[in-house]
Amino acid sequence: MKKQDHFLKIVEWSEEDQCYVGSIPGWIGKCCHGDDETEVYSQLCKILDEWIELYEEDNIPLPPTIANKKFSGKFQLRVDQELHKALAIKALQANESLNSFCANILRKTVLPSISRF
Protein backbone atom coordinates (compact mmCIF):
# COMPACT_ATOMS: atom_id res chain seq x y z
CA MET A 1 0.00 0.00 0.00
CA LYS A 2 1.36 3.40 -0.98
CA LYS A 3 1.59 6.12 1.67
CA GLN A 4 -0.92 8.12 -0.37
CA ASP A 5 -3.51 5.39 0.22
CA HIS A 6 -3.54 6.14 3.96
CA PHE A 7 -4.97 9.63 3.49
CA LEU A 8 -8.61 10.54 2.94
CA LYS A 9 -9.01 12.30 -0.40
CA ILE A 10 -12.24 14.20 -1.02
CA VAL A 11 -13.53 15.58 -4.30
CA GLU A 12 -16.82 17.42 -3.97
CA TRP A 13 -18.96 19.76 -6.00
CA SER A 14 -18.76 23.41 -4.91
CA GLU A 15 -21.93 25.37 -5.61
CA GLU A 16 -20.03 28.56 -4.82
CA ASP A 17 -17.24 27.86 -7.34
CA GLN A 18 -19.38 25.84 -9.78
CA CYS A 19 -16.70 23.17 -10.10
CA TYR A 20 -15.27 20.13 -8.32
CA VAL A 21 -12.83 20.88 -5.50
CA GLY A 22 -10.28 18.47 -4.02
CA SER A 23 -8.88 18.39 -0.49
CA ILE A 24 -7.14 16.19 2.09
CA PRO A 25 -9.08 16.89 5.32
CA GLY A 26 -6.92 17.61 8.32
CA TRP A 27 -3.83 18.35 6.27
CA ILE A 28 -4.17 19.93 2.84
CA GLY A 29 -7.14 22.22 2.40
CA LYS A 30 -8.88 22.89 -0.88
CA CYS A 31 -5.97 22.64 -3.31
CA CYS A 32 -7.27 21.83 -6.78
CA HIS A 33 -10.40 22.29 -8.82
CA GLY A 34 -11.91 21.61 -12.22
CA ASP A 35 -14.94 20.59 -14.24
CA ASP A 36 -14.11 16.87 -14.35
CA GLU A 37 -14.37 14.95 -11.08
CA THR A 38 -11.90 12.26 -12.15
CA GLU A 39 -9.31 14.82 -13.28
CA VAL A 40 -9.59 16.69 -9.98
CA TYR A 41 -9.06 13.41 -8.12
CA SER A 42 -5.96 12.73 -10.23
CA GLN A 43 -4.61 16.24 -9.51
CA LEU A 44 -5.30 15.72 -5.82
CA CYS A 45 -3.32 12.47 -5.78
CA LYS A 46 -0.35 14.18 -7.48
CA ILE A 47 -0.44 17.05 -4.98
CA LEU A 48 -0.58 14.57 -2.10
CA ASP A 49 2.42 12.66 -3.48
CA GLU A 50 4.37 15.93 -3.71
CA TRP A 51 3.52 16.89 -0.13
CA ILE A 52 4.52 13.46 1.16
CA GLU A 53 7.82 13.73 -0.70
CA LEU A 54 8.50 17.23 0.70
CA TYR A 55 7.73 16.15 4.26
CA GLU A 56 9.99 13.12 3.95
CA GLU A 57 12.84 15.19 2.45
CA ASP A 58 12.61 17.61 5.38
CA ASN A 59 12.23 14.78 7.93
CA ILE A 60 8.85 16.11 9.03
CA PRO A 61 6.47 13.44 10.33
CA LEU A 62 3.36 12.96 8.23
CA PRO A 63 0.07 13.90 9.92
CA PRO A 64 -2.06 11.11 11.36
CA THR A 65 -4.51 9.46 8.99
CA ILE A 66 -7.91 7.87 9.43
CA ALA A 67 -7.35 5.05 6.94
CA ASN A 68 -6.69 2.42 9.61
CA LYS A 69 -8.57 4.11 12.44
CA LYS A 70 -11.33 2.06 13.98
CA PHE A 71 -14.58 3.88 14.68
CA SER A 72 -16.86 2.63 17.46
CA GLY A 73 -20.06 3.88 15.87
CA LYS A 74 -20.77 5.95 18.98
CA PHE A 75 -20.39 9.65 19.64
CA GLN A 76 -22.16 12.02 21.96
CA LEU A 77 -23.99 14.97 20.51
CA ARG A 78 -25.18 17.85 22.65
CA VAL A 79 -28.07 19.98 21.43
CA ASP A 80 -30.31 22.52 23.13
CA GLN A 81 -33.51 21.37 24.85
CA GLU A 82 -35.79 22.72 22.15
CA LEU A 83 -34.04 20.78 19.38
CA HIS A 84 -33.92 17.64 21.54
CA LYS A 85 -37.69 17.84 22.07
CA ALA A 86 -38.38 18.50 18.38
CA LEU A 87 -36.22 15.52 17.35
CA ALA A 88 -37.93 13.28 19.90
CA ILE A 89 -41.36 14.28 18.56
CA LYS A 90 -40.30 13.68 14.93
CA ALA A 91 -38.87 10.29 15.91
CA LEU A 92 -42.15 9.33 17.59
CA GLN A 93 -44.10 10.43 14.52
CA ALA A 94 -41.81 8.28 12.35
CA ASN A 95 -42.24 5.37 14.78
CA GLU A 96 -38.48 5.22 15.33
CA SER A 97 -36.17 5.52 18.29
CA LEU A 98 -34.50 8.91 18.66
CA ASN A 99 -31.13 7.30 17.89
CA SER A 100 -32.39 5.59 14.74
CA PHE A 101 -34.18 8.73 13.57
CA CYS A 102 -31.09 10.92 14.00
CA ALA A 103 -28.80 8.31 12.41
CA ASN A 104 -31.09 8.14 9.36
CA ILE A 105 -31.10 11.93 9.00
CA LEU A 106 -27.31 12.04 9.23
CA ARG A 107 -26.94 9.14 6.76
CA LYS A 108 -29.21 10.82 4.20
CA THR A 109 -27.49 14.17 4.63
CA VAL A 110 -23.83 13.23 4.85
CA LEU A 111 -23.22 10.07 2.83
CA PRO A 112 -24.53 11.23 -0.57
CA SER A 113 -22.16 14.20 -0.52
CA ILE A 114 -18.99 12.10 -0.33
CA SER A 115 -17.44 11.13 -3.66
CA ARG A 116 -15.87 7.69 -3.74
CA PHE A 117 -13.39 6.29 -6.21
Number of C-alpha atoms within 10 A of each C-alpha: 5 7 10 14 12 13 20 14 21 20 24 19 18 12 8 6 10 11 15 21 23 26 23 19 14 12 15 14 11 14 14 17 23 17 12 11 19 13 15 23 25 13 17 24 19 13 18 22 14 12 16 17 12 12 13 12 9 8 9 10 9 12 10 11 15 12 10 8 8 7 8 6 5 6 7 5 5 8 9 7 9 9 11 12 12 11 16 18 13 15 17 13 9 11 11 14 13 17 11 12 18 16 12 13 10 11 11 11 10 10 9 9 12 12 13 10 9
